[in-house]
């Protein structure tokens, strides 16, 4: 019984670590996307105003 419990605990901890890593990876990508969009928006606004 103890072995089964340890296996369940091990798999749970590994899956939790993987899920946390995946979520943080997604958050990182979202931050990069938002940062890129903000830079593109500022660049577009500045160039658009210069053309006018």
Order of alpha helices (4+ residues) and beta strands (2+ residues): alpha
